[in-house]
Structure formats: structure tokens, C-alpha cells
Amino acid sequence: MVRIGDALGEVASHLGAGRADIVGVVFGRWDDIVGPAVAAHVRPVRVDGVTLVVSVDHPAWATQMRHLAPDILTRLRDVCGAQNALERLDVRVRR
């Protein structure tokens, strides 16, 4: 039996979504990291170096995420560990 976070990390690495060690945690625990209200509108897309790219379903959520970015990056640092800290959040609106 394989944990979903571990499996996602492997798949993401093969698909070019980013570092497997971080992607597994971010994708596997996204709802816990941002909360269910945000997770309903915002999804992680990939980790690009020290940047987490997220996709939002509406421009208003893009604005909200830019305001929440420092808090989300702090939560990610807590979950992923300081050695794997992400430094930026890149927000994109889904089309």
C-alpha cells in the first residue's frame, strides 16, 4: 500500500510538475494547508524551483490568493520543512 502523497510526488516528478519531495506533500495535503473554502477554488499545479504555481477558478480568487500568499507560504514551510521552503506563489486564472 502506498500513501497518496507519496504516489502523487512520483507521478508529478515524471510529469515535470516539480520536486517530488514537496509536490507529494503539497498536492496530498492541499485541503489541510489552505482550508476547504480556498481549496474549492484554488488548486496546486506544479512546483517550479521555489515557486508554487496555483490555478484559480475566478479572477477574484487570484486577488484573494495574492493577499493570502504570505500566510500560505508560512503554512507550506511548516508542513514541508524549512529546508524545502517555497518562496513565491504564482497565481493563474483557469480558462
mmCIF file as gemmi writes it, N, C-alpha and C atoms, coordinates in Angstrom:
data_model
loop_
_atom_site.group_PDB
_atom_site.id
_atom_site.type_symbol
_atom_site.label_atom_id
_atom_site.label_alt_id
_atom_site.label_comp_id
_atom_site.label_asym_id
_atom_site.label_entity_id
_atom_site.label_seq_id
_atom_site.pdbx_PDB_ins_code
_atom_site.Cartn_x
_atom_site.Cartn_y
_atom_site.Cartn_z
_atom_site.occupancy
_atom_site.B_iso_or_equiv
_atom_site.pdbx_formal_charge
_atom_site.auth_seq_id
_atom_site.auth_asym_id
_atom_site.pdbx_PDB_model_num
ATOM 1 N N . MET Axp A 1 ? 0.847 -1.182 0 1 0 ? 1 A 1
ATOM 2 C CA . MET Axp A 1 ? 0 0 0 1 0 ? 1 A 1
ATOM 3 C C . MET Axp A 1 ? 0.893 1.246 0 1 0 ? 1 A 1
ATOM 4 N N . VAL Axp A 2 ? 0.542 2.217 -0.838 1 0 ? 2 A 1
ATOM 5 C CA . VAL Axp A 2 ? 1.323 3.446 -0.987 1 0 ? 2 A 1
ATOM 6 C C . VAL Axp A 2 ? 0.452 4.63 -0.605 1 0 ? 2 A 1
ATOM 7 N N . ARG Axp A 3 ? 1.022 5.543 0.194 1 0 ? 3 A 1
ATOM 8 C CA . ARG Axp A 3 ? 0.283 6.756 0.558 1 0 ? 3 A 1
ATOM 9 C C . ARG Axp A 3 ? 0.084 7.627 -0.675 1 0 ? 3 A 1
ATOM 10 N N . ILE Axp A 4 ? -1.079 8.269 -0.73 1 0 ? 4 A 1
ATOM 11 C CA . ILE Axp A 4 ? -1.417 9.095 -1.895 1 0 ? 4 A 1
ATOM 12 C C . ILE Axp A 4 ? -0.397 10.213 -2.111 1 0 ? 4 A 1
ATOM 13 N N . GLY Axp A 5 ? 0.061 10.838 -1.037 1 0 ? 5 A 1
ATOM 14 C CA . GLY Axp A 5 ? 1.046 11.908 -1.16 1 0 ? 5 A 1
ATOM 15 C C . GLY Axp A 5 ? 2.341 11.424 -1.784 1 0 ? 5 A 1
ATOM 16 N N . ASP Axp A 6 ? 2.775 10.201 -1.418 1 0 ? 6 A 1
ATOM 17 C CA . ASP Axp A 6 ? 3.99 9.636 -1.995 1 0 ? 6 A 1
ATOM 18 C C . ASP Axp A 6 ? 3.794 9.328 -3.479 1 0 ? 6 A 1
ATOM 19 N N . ALA Axp A 7 ? 2.653 8.742 -3.801 1 0 ? 7 A 1
ATOM 20 C CA . ALA Axp A 7 ? 2.358 8.404 -5.189 1 0 ? 7 A 1
ATOM 21 C C . ALA Axp A 7 ? 2.264 9.664 -6.052 1 0 ? 7 A 1
ATOM 22 N N . LEU Axp A 8 ? 1.61 10.704 -5.536 1 0 ? 8 A 1
ATOM 23 C CA . LEU Axp A 8 ? 1.489 11.949 -6.285 1 0 ? 8 A 1
ATOM 24 C C . LEU Axp A 8 ? 2.846 12.575 -6.542 1 0 ? 8 A 1
ATOM 25 N N . GLY Axp A 9 ? 3.72 12.494 -5.566 1 0 ? 9 A 1
ATOM 26 C CA . GLY Axp A 9 ? 5.063 13.043 -5.74 1 0 ? 9 A 1
ATOM 27 C C . GLY Axp A 9 ? 5.811 12.372 -6.868 1 0 ? 9 A 1
ATOM 28 N N . GLU Axp A 10 ? 5.712 11.054 -6.939 1 0 ? 10 A 1
ATOM 29 C CA . GLU Axp A 10 ? 6.358 10.305 -8.012 1 0 ? 10 A 1
ATOM 30 C C . GLU Axp A 10 ? 5.768 10.657 -9.371 1 0 ? 10 A 1
ATOM 31 N N . VAL Axp A 11 ? 4.457 10.662 -9.458 1 0 ? 11 A 1
ATOM 32 C CA . VAL Axp A 11 ? 3.783 10.981 -10.72 1 0 ? 11 A 1
ATOM 33 C C . VAL Axp A 11 ? 4.133 12.404 -11.151 1 0 ? 11 A 1
ATOM 34 N N . ALA Axp A 12 ? 4.066 13.345 -10.214 1 0 ? 12 A 1
ATOM 35 C CA . ALA Axp A 12 ? 4.367 14.741 -10.535 1 0 ? 12 A 1
ATOM 36 C C . ALA Axp A 12 ? 5.784 14.902 -11.054 1 0 ? 12 A 1
ATOM 37 N N . SER Axp A 13 ? 6.703 14.194 -10.454 1 0 ? 13 A 1
ATOM 38 C CA . SER Axp A 13 ? 8.087 14.273 -10.896 1 0 ? 13 A 1
ATOM 39 C C . SER Axp A 13 ? 8.232 13.788 -12.334 1 0 ? 13 A 1
ATOM 40 N N . HIS Axp A 14 ? 7.563 12.704 -12.664 1 0 ? 14 A 1
ATOM 41 C CA . HIS Axp A 14 ? 7.632 12.165 -14.024 1 0 ? 14 A 1
ATOM 42 C C . HIS Axp A 14 ? 6.941 13.075 -15.032 1 0 ? 14 A 1
ATOM 43 N N . LEU Axp A 15 ? 5.941 13.822 -14.596 1 0 ? 15 A 1
ATOM 44 C CA . LEU Axp A 15 ? 5.203 14.713 -15.492 1 0 ? 15 A 1
ATOM 45 C C . LEU Axp A 15 ? 5.819 16.104 -15.574 1 0 ? 15 A 1
ATOM 46 N N . GLY Axp A 16 ? 6.858 16.344 -14.8 1 0 ? 16 A 1
ATOM 47 C CA . GLY Axp A 16 ? 7.501 17.648 -14.807 1 0 ? 16 A 1
ATOM 48 C C . GLY Axp A 16 ? 6.808 18.674 -13.942 1 0 ? 16 A 1
ATOM 49 N N . ALA Axp A 17 ? 6.027 18.226 -12.952 1 0 ? 17 A 1
ATOM 50 C CA . ALA Axp A 17 ? 5.29 19.145 -12.092 1 0 ? 17 A 1
ATOM 51 C C . ALA Axp A 17 ? 6.147 19.713 -10.97 1 0 ? 17 A 1
ATOM 52 N N . GLY Axp A 18 ? 7.336 19.183 -10.763 1 0 ? 18 A 1
ATOM 53 C CA . GLY Axp A 18 ? 8.198 19.748 -9.745 1 0 ? 18 A 1
ATOM 54 C C . GLY Axp A 18 ? 8.877 18.705 -8.883 1 0 ? 18 A 1
ATOM 55 N N . ARG Axp A 19 ? 9.479 19.173 -7.812 1 0 ? 19 A 1
ATOM 56 C CA . ARG Axp A 19 ? 10.237 18.316 -6.909 1 0 ? 19 A 1
ATOM 57 C C . ARG Axp A 19 ? 9.313 17.34 -6.194 1 0 ? 19 A 1
ATOM 58 N N . ALA Axp A 20 ? 9.592 16.06 -6.331 1 0 ? 20 A 1
ATOM 59 C CA . ALA Axp A 20 ? 8.733 15.008 -5.779 1 0 ? 20 A 1
ATOM 60 C C . ALA Axp A 20 ? 8.588 15.124 -4.268 1 0 ? 20 A 1
ATOM 61 N N . ASP Axp A 21 ? 9.647 15.499 -3.561 1 0 ? 21 A 1
ATOM 62 C CA . ASP Axp A 21 ? 9.583 15.576 -2.108 1 0 ? 21 A 1
ATOM 63 C C . ASP Axp A 21 ? 8.569 16.612 -1.627 1 0 ? 21 A 1
ATOM 64 N N . ILE Axp A 22 ? 8.421 17.7 -2.347 1 0 ? 22 A 1
ATOM 65 C CA . ILE Axp A 22 ? 7.49 18.752 -1.955 1 0 ? 22 A 1
ATOM 66 C C . ILE Axp A 22 ? 6.122 18.548 -2.6 1 0 ? 22 A 1
ATOM 67 N N . VAL Axp A 23 ? 6.107 18.156 -3.858 1 0 ? 23 A 1
ATOM 68 C CA . VAL Axp A 23 ? 4.845 18.005 -4.585 1 0 ? 23 A 1
ATOM 69 C C . VAL Axp A 23 ? 3.927 17.013 -3.897 1 0 ? 23 A 1
ATOM 70 N N . GLY Axp A 24 ? 4.471 15.911 -3.419 1 0 ? 24 A 1
ATOM 71 C CA . GLY Axp A 24 ? 3.652 14.914 -2.738 1 0 ? 24 A 1
ATOM 72 C C . GLY Axp A 24 ? 2.945 15.488 -1.526 1 0 ? 24 A 1
ATOM 73 N N . VAL Axp A 25 ? 3.651 16.299 -0.769 1 0 ? 25 A 1
ATOM 74 C CA . VAL Axp A 25 ? 3.057 16.923 0.419 1 0 ? 25 A 1
ATOM 75 C C . VAL Axp A 25 ? 2.04 17.99 0.016 1 0 ? 25 A 1
ATOM 76 N N . VAL Axp A 26 ? 2.417 18.869 -0.897 1 0 ? 26 A 1
ATOM 77 C CA . VAL Axp A 26 ? 1.533 19.973 -1.282 1 0 ? 26 A 1
ATOM 78 C C . VAL Axp A 26 ? 0.244 19.448 -1.902 1 0 ? 26 A 1
ATOM 79 N N . PHE Axp A 27 ? 0.358 18.55 -2.875 1 0 ? 27 A 1
ATOM 80 C CA . PHE Axp A 27 ? -0.833 18.023 -3.545 1 0 ? 27 A 1
ATOM 81 C C . PHE Axp A 27 ? -1.643 17.136 -2.603 1 0 ? 27 A 1
ATOM 82 N N . GLY Axp A 28 ? -0.96 16.324 -1.814 1 0 ? 28 A 1
ATOM 83 C CA . GLY Axp A 28 ? -1.648 15.391 -0.928 1 0 ? 28 A 1
ATOM 84 C C . GLY Axp A 28 ? -2.342 16.04 0.255 1 0 ? 28 A 1
ATOM 85 N N . ARG Axp A 29 ? -1.843 17.208 0.697 1 0 ? 29 A 1
ATOM 86 C CA . ARG Axp A 29 ? -2.404 17.867 1.882 1 0 ? 29 A 1
ATOM 87 C C . ARG Axp A 29 ? -2.947 19.256 1.593 1 0 ? 29 A 1
ATOM 88 N N . TRP Axp A 30 ? -3.219 19.559 0.335 1 0 ? 30 A 1
ATOM 89 C CA . TRP Axp A 30 ? -3.652 20.891 -0.063 1 0 ? 30 A 1
ATOM 90 C C . TRP Axp A 30 ? -4.848 21.382 0.745 1 0 ? 30 A 1
ATOM 91 N N . ASP Axp A 31 ? -5.879 20.557 0.89 1 0 ? 31 A 1
ATOM 92 C CA . ASP Axp A 31 ? -7.075 20.976 1.635 1 0 ? 31 A 1
ATOM 93 C C . ASP Axp A 31 ? -6.734 21.346 3.074 1 0 ? 31 A 1
ATOM 94 N N . ASP Axp A 32 ? -5.828 20.599 3.695 1 0 ? 32 A 1
ATOM 95 C CA . ASP Axp A 32 ? -5.412 20.906 5.073 1 0 ? 32 A 1
ATOM 96 C C . ASP Axp A 32 ? -4.592 22.19 5.137 1 0 ? 32 A 1
ATOM 97 N N . ILE Axp A 33 ? -3.783 22.419 4.124 1 0 ? 33 A 1
ATOM 98 C CA . ILE Axp A 33 ? -2.892 23.582 4.112 1 0 ? 33 A 1
ATOM 99 C C . ILE Axp A 33 ? -3.675 24.882 3.945 1 0 ? 33 A 1
ATOM 100 N N . VAL Axp A 34 ? -4.631 24.904 3 1 0 ? 34 A 1
ATOM 101 C CA . VAL Axp A 34 ? -5.342 26.151 2.707 1 0 ? 34 A 1
ATOM 102 C C . VAL Axp A 34 ? -6.758 26.192 3.271 1 0 ? 34 A 1
ATOM 103 N N . GLY Axp A 35 ? -7.288 25.059 3.684 1 0 ? 35 A 1
ATOM 104 C CA . GLY Axp A 35 ? -8.658 25.006 4.185 1 0 ? 35 A 1
ATOM 105 C C . GLY Axp A 35 ? -9.63 24.689 3.057 1 0 ? 35 A 1
ATOM 106 N N . PRO Axp A 36 ? -10.772 24.108 3.402 1 0 ? 36 A 1
ATOM 107 C CA . PRO Axp A 36 ? -11.723 23.656 2.381 1 0 ? 36 A 1
ATOM 108 C C . PRO Axp A 36 ? -12.333 24.776 1.543 1 0 ? 36 A 1
ATOM 109 N N . ALA Axp A 37 ? -12.541 25.951 2.112 1 0 ? 37 A 1
ATOM 110 C CA . ALA Axp A 37 ? -13.151 27.052 1.356 1 0 ? 37 A 1
ATOM 111 C C . ALA Axp A 37 ? -12.227 27.495 0.225 1 0 ? 37 A 1
ATOM 112 N N . VAL Axp A 38 ? -10.948 27.651 0.51 1 0 ? 38 A 1
ATOM 113 C CA . VAL Axp A 38 ? -9.98 28.056 -0.519 1 0 ? 38 A 1
ATOM 114 C C . VAL Axp A 38 ? -9.751 26.904 -1.487 1 0 ? 38 A 1
ATOM 115 N N . ALA Axp A 39 ? -9.618 25.689 -0.976 1 0 ? 39 A 1
ATOM 116 C CA . ALA Axp A 39 ? -9.341 24.529 -1.825 1 0 ? 39 A 1
ATOM 117 C C . ALA Axp A 39 ? -10.448 24.285 -2.847 1 0 ? 39 A 1
ATOM 118 N N . ALA Axp A 40 ? -11.65 24.741 -2.562 1 0 ? 40 A 1
ATOM 119 C CA . ALA Axp A 40 ? -12.754 24.579 -3.51 1 0 ? 40 A 1
ATOM 120 C C . ALA Axp A 40 ? -12.552 25.428 -4.762 1 0 ? 40 A 1
ATOM 121 N N . HIS Axp A 41 ? -11.686 26.443 -4.683 1 0 ? 41 A 1
ATOM 122 C CA . HIS Axp A 41 ? -11.49 27.375 -5.797 1 0 ? 41 A 1
ATOM 123 C C . HIS Axp A 41 ? -10.053 27.45 -6.306 1 0 ? 41 A 1
ATOM 124 N N . VAL Axp A 42 ? -9.125 26.889 -5.551 1 0 ? 42 A 1
ATOM 125 C CA . VAL Axp A 42 ? -7.697 27.022 -5.857 1 0 ? 42 A 1
ATOM 126 C C . VAL Axp A 42 ? -7.05 25.639 -5.806 1 0 ? 42 A 1
ATOM 127 N N . ARG Axp A 43 ? -6.303 25.293 -6.849 1 0 ? 43 A 1
ATOM 128 C CA . ARG Axp A 43 ? -5.613 24.003 -6.904 1 0 ? 43 A 1
ATOM 129 C C . ARG Axp A 43 ? -4.136 24.214 -7.208 1 0 ? 43 A 1
ATOM 130 N N . PRO Axp A 44 ? -3.261 23.437 -6.58 1 0 ? 44 A 1
ATOM 131 C CA . PRO Axp A 44 ? -1.852 23.499 -6.953 1 0 ? 44 A 1
ATOM 132 C C . PRO Axp A 44 ? -1.662 22.898 -8.336 1 0 ? 44 A 1
ATOM 133 N N . VAL Axp A 45 ? -0.756 23.481 -9.114 1 0 ? 45 A 1
ATOM 134 C CA . VAL Axp A 45 ? -0.485 22.997 -10.47 1 0 ? 45 A 1
ATOM 135 C C . VAL Axp A 45 ? 0.888 22.341 -10.533 1 0 ? 45 A 1
ATOM 136 N N . ARG Axp A 46 ? 1.905 23.046 -10.023 1 0 ? 46 A 1
ATOM 137 C CA . ARG Axp A 46 ? 3.266 22.5 -10.043 1 0 ? 46 A 1
ATOM 138 C C . ARG Axp A 46 ? 4.157 23.318 -9.115 1 0 ? 46 A 1
ATOM 139 N N . VAL Axp A 47 ? 5.301 22.731 -8.817 1 0 ? 47 A 1
ATOM 140 C CA . VAL Axp A 47 ? 6.354 23.427 -8.085 1 0 ? 47 A 1
ATOM 141 C C . VAL Axp A 47 ? 7.459 23.687 -9.095 1 0 ? 47 A 1
ATOM 142 N N . ASP Axp A 48 ? 7.806 24.954 -9.253 1 0 ? 48 A 1
ATOM 143 C CA . ASP Axp A 48 ? 8.83 25.367 -10.202 1 0 ? 48 A 1
ATOM 144 C C . ASP Axp A 48 ? 9.961 26.006 -9.414 1 0 ? 48 A 1
ATOM 145 N N . GLY Axp A 49 ? 10.941 25.211 -9.038 1 0 ? 49 A 1
ATOM 146 C CA . GLY Axp A 49 ? 12.022 25.707 -8.186 1 0 ? 49 A 1
ATOM 147 C C . GLY Axp A 49 ? 11.481 26.031 -6.811 1 0 ? 49 A 1
ATOM 148 N N . VAL Axp A 50 ? 11.497 27.313 -6.44 1 0 ? 50 A 1
ATOM 149 C CA . VAL Axp A 50 ? 10.977 27.744 -5.134 1 0 ? 50 A 1
ATOM 150 C C . VAL Axp A 50 ? 9.615 28.407 -5.259 1 0 ? 50 A 1
ATOM 151 N N . THR Axp A 51 ? 8.956 28.214 -6.412 1 0 ? 51 A 1
ATOM 152 C CA . THR Axp A 51 ? 7.662 28.828 -6.674 1 0 ? 51 A 1
ATOM 153 C C . THR Axp A 51 ? 6.584 27.755 -6.767 1 0 ? 51 A 1
ATOM 154 N N . LEU Axp A 52 ? 5.482 27.977 -6.05 1 0 ? 52 A 1
ATOM 155 C CA . LEU Axp A 52 ? 4.304 27.125 -6.187 1 0 ? 52 A 1
ATOM 156 C C . LEU Axp A 52 ? 3.354 27.818 -7.151 1 0 ? 52 A 1
ATOM 157 N N . VAL Axp A 53 ? 3.018 27.133 -8.23 1 0 ? 53 A 1
ATOM 158 C CA . VAL Axp A 53 ? 2.066 27.649 -9.205 1 0 ? 53 A 1
ATOM 159 C C . VAL Axp A 53 ? 0.699 27.079 -8.855 1 0 ? 53 A 1
ATOM 160 N N . VAL Axp A 54 ? -0.281 27.969 -8.696 1 0 ? 54 A 1
ATOM 161 C CA . VAL Axp A 54 ? -1.647 27.543 -8.399 1 0 ? 54 A 1
ATOM 162 C C . VAL Axp A 54 ? -2.591 28.068 -9.468 1 0 ? 54 A 1
ATOM 163 N N . SER Axp A 55 ? -3.707 27.383 -9.602 1 0 ? 55 A 1
ATOM 164 C CA . SER Axp A 55 ? -4.739 27.745 -10.561 1 0 ? 55 A 1
ATOM 165 C C . SER Axp A 55 ? -6.004 28.098 -9.788 1 0 ? 55 A 1
ATOM 166 N N . VAL Axp A 56 ? -6.63 29.215 -10.154 1 0 ? 56 A 1
ATOM 167 C CA . VAL Axp A 56 ? -7.869 29.648 -9.501 1 0 ? 56 A 1
ATOM 168 C C . VAL Axp A 56 ? -8.999 29.658 -10.528 1 0 ? 56 A 1
ATOM 169 N N . ASP Axp A 57 ? -10.235 29.534 -10.041 1 0 ? 57 A 1
ATOM 170 C CA . ASP Axp A 57 ? -11.371 29.442 -10.956 1 0 ? 57 A 1
ATOM 171 C C . ASP Axp A 57 ? -12.033 30.778 -11.264 1 0 ? 57 A 1
ATOM 172 N N . HIS Axp A 58 ? -11.508 31.866 -10.7 1 0 ? 58 A 1
ATOM 173 C CA . HIS Axp A 58 ? -12.117 33.179 -10.93 1 0 ? 58 A 1
ATOM 174 C C . HIS Axp A 58 ? -11.086 34.265 -10.606 1 0 ? 58 A 1
ATOM 175 N N . PRO Axp A 59 ? -11.086 35.366 -11.335 1 0 ? 59 A 1
ATOM 176 C CA . PRO Axp A 59 ? -10.133 36.438 -11.057 1 0 ? 59 A 1
ATOM 177 C C . PRO Axp A 59 ? -10.189 36.963 -9.619 1 0 ? 59 A 1
ATOM 178 N N . ALA Axp A 60 ? -11.355 36.95 -9.011 1 0 ? 60 A 1
ATOM 179 C CA . ALA Axp A 60 ? -11.451 37.406 -7.615 1 0 ? 60 A 1
ATOM 180 C C . ALA Axp A 60 ? -10.618 36.52 -6.691 1 0 ? 60 A 1
ATOM 181 N N . TRP Axp A 61 ? -10.563 35.226 -7 1 0 ? 61 A 1
ATOM 182 C CA . TRP Axp A 61 ? -9.741 34.321 -6.201 1 0 ? 61 A 1
ATOM 183 C C . TRP Axp A 61 ? -8.262 34.577 -6.432 1 0 ? 61 A 1
ATOM 184 N N . ALA Axp A 62 ? -7.895 35.044 -7.611 1 0 ? 62 A 1
ATOM 185 C CA . ALA Axp A 62 ? -6.493 35.399 -7.862 1 0 ? 62 A 1
ATOM 186 C C . ALA Axp A 62 ? -6.072 36.532 -6.941 1 0 ? 62 A 1
ATOM 187 N N . THR Axp A 63 ? -6.92 37.531 -6.823 1 0 ? 63 A 1
ATOM 188 C CA . THR Axp A 63 ? -6.644 38.65 -5.925 1 0 ? 63 A 1
ATOM 189 C C . THR Axp A 63 ? -6.549 38.172 -4.482 1 0 ? 63 A 1
ATOM 190 N N . GLN Axp A 64 ? -7.5 37.344 -4.081 1 0 ? 64 A 1
ATOM 191 C CA . GLN Axp A 64 ? -7.512 36.817 -2.709 1 0 ? 64 A 1
ATOM 192 C C . GLN Axp A 64 ? -6.237 36.025 -2.42 1 0 ? 64 A 1
ATOM 193 N N . MET Axp A 65 ? -5.813 35.203 -3.369 1 0 ? 65 A 1
ATOM 194 C CA . MET Axp A 65 ? -4.614 34.392 -3.159 1 0 ? 65 A 1
ATOM 195 C C . MET Axp A 65 ? -3.36 35.249 -3.053 1 0 ? 65 A 1
ATOM 196 N N . ARG Axp A 66 ? -3.321 36.344 -3.793 1 0 ? 66 A 1
ATOM 197 C CA . ARG Axp A 66 ? -2.15 37.223 -3.687 1 0 ? 66 A 1
ATOM 198 C C . ARG Axp A 66 ? -2.074 37.855 -2.291 1 0 ? 66 A 1
ATOM 199 N N . HIS Axp A 67 ? -3.233 38.126 -1.703 1 0 ? 67 A 1
ATOM 200 C CA . HIS Axp A 67 ? -3.257 38.654 -0.34 1 0 ? 67 A 1
ATOM 201 C C . HIS Axp A 67 ? -2.916 37.579 0.696 1 0 ? 67 A 1
ATOM 202 N N . LEU Axp A 68 ? -3.327 36.35 0.424 1 0 ? 68 A 1
ATOM 203 C CA . LEU Axp A 68 ? -3.085 35.239 1.353 1 0 ? 68 A 1
ATOM 204 C C . LEU Axp A 68 ? -1.706 34.604 1.187 1 0 ? 68 A 1
ATOM 205 N N . ALA Axp A 69 ? -0.977 34.964 0.145 1 0 ? 69 A 1
ATOM 206 C CA . ALA Axp A 69 ? 0.293 34.314 -0.177 1 0 ? 69 A 1
ATOM 207 C C . ALA Axp A 69 ? 1.254 34.208 1.005 1 0 ? 69 A 1
ATOM 208 N N . PRO Axp A 70 ? 1.502 35.273 1.775 1 0 ? 70 A 1
ATOM 209 C CA . PRO Axp A 70 ? 2.442 35.129 2.897 1 0 ? 70 A 1
ATOM 210 C C . PRO Axp A 70 ? 1.99 34.068 3.917 1 0 ? 70 A 1
ATOM 211 N N . ASP Axp A 71 ? 0.693 34.029 4.214 1 0 ? 71 A 1
ATOM 212 C CA . ASP Axp A 71 ? 0.183 33.038 5.161 1 0 ? 71 A 1
ATOM 213 C C . ASP Axp A 71 ? 0.299 31.626 4.599 1 0 ? 71 A 1
ATOM 214 N N . ILE Axp A 72 ? -0.016 31.465 3.331 1 0 ? 72 A 1
ATOM 215 C CA . ILE Axp A 72 ? 0.055 30.143 2.713 1 0 ? 72 A 1
ATOM 216 C C . ILE Axp A 72 ? 1.505 29.672 2.636 1 0 ? 72 A 1
ATOM 217 N N . LEU Axp A 73 ? 2.421 30.547 2.291 1 0 ? 73 A 1
ATOM 218 C CA . LEU Axp A 73 ? 3.831 30.173 2.246 1 0 ? 73 A 1
ATOM 219 C C . LEU Axp A 73 ? 4.348 29.78 3.626 1 0 ? 73 A 1
ATOM 220 N N . THR Axp A 74 ? 3.866 30.447 4.662 1 0 ? 74 A 1
ATOM 221 C CA . THR Axp A 74 ? 4.239 30.073 6.033 1 0 ? 74 A 1
ATOM 222 C C . THR Axp A 74 ? 3.704 28.693 6.375 1 0 ? 74 A 1
ATOM 223 N N . ARG Axp A 75 ? 2.459 28.417 6.027 1 0 ? 75 A 1
ATOM 224 C CA . ARG Axp A 75 ? 1.881 27.085 6.279 1 0 ? 75 A 1
ATOM 225 C C . ARG Axp A 75 ? 2.635 26.011 5.514 1 0 ? 75 A 1
ATOM 226 N N . LEU Axp A 76 ? 2.987 26.306 4.269 1 0 ? 76 A 1
ATOM 227 C CA . LEU Axp A 76 ? 3.75 25.35 3.48 1 0 ? 76 A 1
ATOM 228 C C . LEU Axp A 76 ? 5.112 25.079 4.108 1 0 ? 76 A 1
ATOM 229 N N . ARG Axp A 77 ? 5.755 26.113 4.619 1 0 ? 77 A 1
ATOM 230 C CA . ARG Axp A 77 ? 7.05 25.952 5.286 1 0 ? 77 A 1
ATOM 231 C C . ARG Axp A 77 ? 6.896 25.053 6.511 1 0 ? 77 A 1
ATOM 232 N N . ASP Axp A 78 ? 5.8 25.247 7.246 1 0 ? 78 A 1
ATOM 233 C CA . ASP Axp A 78 ? 5.55 24.422 8.423 1 0 ? 78 A 1
ATOM 234 C C . ASP Axp A 78 ? 5.338 22.957 8.043 1 0 ? 78 A 1
ATOM 235 N N . VAL Axp A 79 ? 4.619 22.726 6.953 1 0 ? 79 A 1
ATOM 236 C CA . VAL Axp A 79 ? 4.281 21.369 6.526 1 0 ? 79 A 1
ATOM 237 C C . VAL Axp A 79 ? 5.456 20.683 5.825 1 0 ? 79 A 1
ATOM 238 N N . CYS Axp A 80 ? 6.151 21.411 4.962 1 0 ? 80 A 1
ATOM 239 C CA . CYS Axp A 80 ? 7.227 20.829 4.151 1 0 ? 80 A 1
ATOM 240 C C . CYS Axp A 80 ? 8.584 20.885 4.832 1 0 ? 80 A 1
ATOM 241 N N . GLY Axp A 81 ? 8.727 21.742 5.822 1 0 ? 81 A 1
ATOM 242 C CA . GLY Axp A 81 ? 10.008 21.924 6.492 1 0 ? 81 A 1
ATOM 243 C C . GLY Axp A 81 ? 10.771 23.095 5.9 1 0 ? 81 A 1
ATOM 244 N N . ALA Axp A 82 ? 11.55 23.742 6.742 1 0 ? 82 A 1
ATOM 245 C CA . ALA Axp A 82 ? 12.294 24.936 6.331 1 0 ? 82 A 1
ATOM 246 C C . ALA Axp A 82 ? 13.264 24.646 5.192 1 0 ? 82 A 1
ATOM 247 N N . GLN Axp A 83 ? 13.843 23.445 5.171 1 0 ? 83 A 1
ATOM 248 C CA . GLN Axp A 83 ? 14.809 23.104 4.122 1 0 ? 83 A 1
ATOM 249 C C . GLN Axp A 83 ? 14.15 23.01 2.747 1 0 ? 83 A 1
ATOM 250 N N . ASN Axp A 84 ? 12.817 22.841 2.703 1 0 ? 84 A 1
ATOM 251 C CA . ASN Axp A 84 ? 12.085 22.741 1.441 1 0 ? 84 A 1
ATOM 252 C C . ASN Axp A 84 ? 11.177 23.941 1.206 1 0 ? 84 A 1
ATOM 253 N N . ALA Axp A 85 ? 11.456 25.039 1.887 1 0 ? 85 A 1
ATOM 254 C CA . ALA Axp A 85 ? 10.557 26.192 1.856 1 0 ? 85 A 1
ATOM 255 C C . ALA Axp A 85 ? 10.372 26.734 0.442 1 0 ? 85 A 1
ATOM 256 N N . LEU Axp A 86 ? 9.122 26.993 0.12 1 0 ? 86 A 1
ATOM 257 C CA . LEU Axp A 86 ? 8.778 27.668 -1.13 1 0 ? 86 A 1
ATOM 258 C C . LEU Axp A 86 ? 8.742 29.163 -0.836 1 0 ? 86 A 1
ATOM 259 N N . GLU Axp A 87 ? 9.193 29.968 -1.775 1 0 ? 87 A 1
ATOM 260 C CA . GLU Axp A 87 ? 9.341 31.397 -1.537 1 0 ? 87 A 1
ATOM 261 C C . GLU Axp A 87 ? 8.321 32.266 -2.255 1 0 ? 87 A 1
ATOM 262 N N . ARG Axp A 88 ? 7.712 31.728 -3.308 1 0 ? 88 A 1
ATOM 263 C CA . ARG Axp A 88 ? 6.772 32.523 -4.097 1 0 ? 88 A 1
ATOM 264 C C . ARG Axp A 88 ? 5.537 31.715 -4.442 1 0 ? 88 A 1
ATOM 265 N N . LEU Axp A 89 ? 4.455 32.437 -4.655 1 0 ? 89 A 1
ATOM 266 C CA . LEU Axp A 89 ? 3.2 31.848 -5.105 1 0 ? 89 A 1
ATOM 267 C C . LEU Axp A 89 ? 2.832 32.525 -6.42 1 0 ? 89 A 1
ATOM 268 N N . ASP Axp A 90 ? 2.725 31.749 -7.48 1 0 ? 90 A 1
ATOM 269 C CA . ASP Axp A 90 ? 2.362 32.255 -8.798 1 0 ? 90 A 1
ATOM 270 C C . ASP Axp A 90 ? 0.912 31.846 -9.045 1 0 ? 90 A 1
ATOM 271 N N . VAL Axp A 91 ? 0.036 32.824 -9.196 1 0 ? 91 A 1
ATOM 272 C CA . VAL Axp A 91 ? -1.411 32.571 -9.325 1 0 ? 91 A 1
ATOM 273 C C . VAL Axp A 91 ? -1.836 32.75 -10.767 1 0 ? 91 A 1
ATOM 274 N N . ARG Axp A 92 ? -2.541 31.754 -11.273 1 0 ? 92 A 1
ATOM 275 C CA . ARG Axp A 92 ? -3.053 31.797 -12.646 1 0 ? 92 A 1
ATOM 276 C C . ARG Axp A 92 ? -4.543 31.513 -12.655 1 0 ? 92 A 1
ATOM 277 N N . VAL Axp A 93 ? -5.262 32.233 -13.496 1 0 ? 93 A 1
ATOM 278 C CA . VAL Axp A 93 ? -6.722 32.037 -13.623 1 0 ? 93 A 1
ATOM 279 C C . VAL Axp A 93 ? -6.965 30.983 -14.684 1 0 ? 93 A 1
ATOM 280 N N . ARG Axp A 94 ? -7.747 29.961 -14.321 1 0 ? 94 A 1
ATOM 281 C CA . ARG Axp A 94 ? -8.114 28.913 -15.288 1 0 ? 94 A 1
ATOM 282 C C . ARG Axp A 94 ? -9.012 29.507 -16.348 1 0 ? 94 A 1
ATOM 283 N N . ARG Axp A 95 ? -8.898 29.016 -17.552 1 0 ? 95 A 1
ATOM 284 C CA . ARG Axp A 95 ? -9.76 29.472 -18.655 1 0 ? 95 A 1
ATOM 285 C C . ARG Axp A 95 ? -10.636 28.356 -19.12 1 0 ? 95 A 1
